Amino acid sequence: MAIYTRRGDKGETSLYDKESSQKIRISKDSLTVHSIGSIDELNSVLGICASLEKDGSGKKFIQKIQSDLFTIGAILAGANKRFSASKVKYLEKKIDYLEGKLPVLGHFILPGGSILSANFHLARSVSRRAERMVVTLSKEEKVNPSVLVFLNRLSDLLFMLAREANSREKTAETSWPPKVLK
């Protein structure tokens, strides 16, 4: 079976219409497709993080988030899937754990540090963009509120995972503004 179908060669793709449960054709430059693409891009960046993660439980945690992002993409594409607020609580529990474990920040930090941390920071910024796309989409069509909260919380979690990666690898965080600018 070939990976290509040629059905999208004229700039359209197939999604499911939530009301009729039928496939519909939609322009690839639609807000829905942009939102799904942003979620996919975030998932790919998290794939890099998972491949760099040396801790097995950390890798599984990232892969769980990736699975949740696949579900969000499917929902945005019209699939009749559930996405509950419990997924947000799962992220909040991890954020709270990391906040209790890491030093309190009294300043901004520059993204970077270890390779894993830098990629978590990249994932965080892609997450923010995906969230903005889905917020814009929510103004035109109904989006599960738990999806919006999940995306908002996810960027917070990715920031904390970046900090934790630096901490584990004993890599210093660079404060902003640096002392040389003062």
Buried (B, 14 or more C-beta within 10 A) or exposed (E): EEEEEEEEEEEBBEBBEBEEEEEEEBEEEBBBBBBBBBBEBBBEBBBBBBEBBEEEEBBEBBBEBBEBBBBBBBBBBBEEEEBEEEBBEBBBEBBEEBEEEBEEEEEEBEBBBBBBBBBBBBBBBBBBEBBEBBBEBBEEEEBBEBBBBBBBBBBBBBBBBBBBBBBBEEBEBEEEEEEEEE
